[in-house]
Amino acid sequence: MQLFNGLQGQLKYGWDNFLSEEEHNTILEYKHGFTNDSGIDVEEPATAQMLIHTITLHFIGNPKEEQAAAKSVLINLRSQRFQIIDGIKMSS
């Protein structure tokens, strides 16, 4: 029980101190749109999903940014490798 209270306190602290009023409203008013089996477009509140997503991005970060950084590193490594290979071929 104490673990839950500690987590709840940390979430409340993060909500109050790290998120702007605009982010609060975005989370609280978030709706998930989908088409039901009858083909009708429906929107339903998805506040909990948006809150979990926001918390995940805060603690883990955006995976697309990490992917772009890794891609850049790999491209640079590949370029350096080809330069070394070209240098060996030219000196032979």
N, C-alpha and C positions, 0 to 999 in steps of 0.2 A: 504494500500500500504506500509505503514511504517513497519507493521508486517512482510510482505513478505521480505522486504529489510533486516530486522534484522535477519530473519531466513537464508536468503541467505548468510549474513555475517558470521553467526555462522557456517554454513556448510563449507564455504570457509576456515575459521580459522581451523576447525577440519581436513579438507583435507590437509592443509598445515602443521599442527603441530602434528597431532596424527597418521597419516598413513605414513608408510614407502614407499619408491619408489617401492618396490616389491608389496606392497598392492595396490598402484596406478595402476600398470600394470595389476595385477590380475583383478581388477574391470573393467578397460578400455577394456581389451581383453576378458572378459567373454562371452562365447557363450553357449546358451541353446540347447541341442540336443534332438530331438524327431523324431518319425516316423510319416510321414504324412498319409493321407487317401490312398494314392497309395502304401504304404509300403516302401517308400524311406526314408532313414535316412537323416534328415535335421538339420543343425546347423544355428541358427540365433543369432545375437547379443542380449544380454540381460543385457547391462550395467546398465540400470536404476534399474532392479530387484536386481542385485548384490549390487548396492550402497545402496538401501533401506535396504537390508538384513544386510549389514555391519553396517549401522547406528543403526539399531535395536539392533544388538548384542552389540554395544558399549554402548548404553544407558540402555538397559534392562538386558543384560547379556545372557549367554547361558542357556536356560532352562534345558538342560540335566545335567548341573552341579548342578543346584538347586534341580532337581529330585533326583540325587544321594545323596546329602546332607540330604534331607528329609528322604530318605529311610534308611540311616545310623542311623538317630535319632530314627526313628520308631523301627528299629531292636533293638537298645539299650534299648528303653523303654520296649519292649516286653520281653527281656531277664531279665531285673530287676523285672518285674512283676512276671515272673515265679519263680525267686529266692525267692521272698517274699512268694508266694503261697507254694512253697516247704518247706520253713522255718516254715510256719504255720502248714502244715501237719506233719512235723517231731516232732514238740513240742506237738502235740495232743496225 
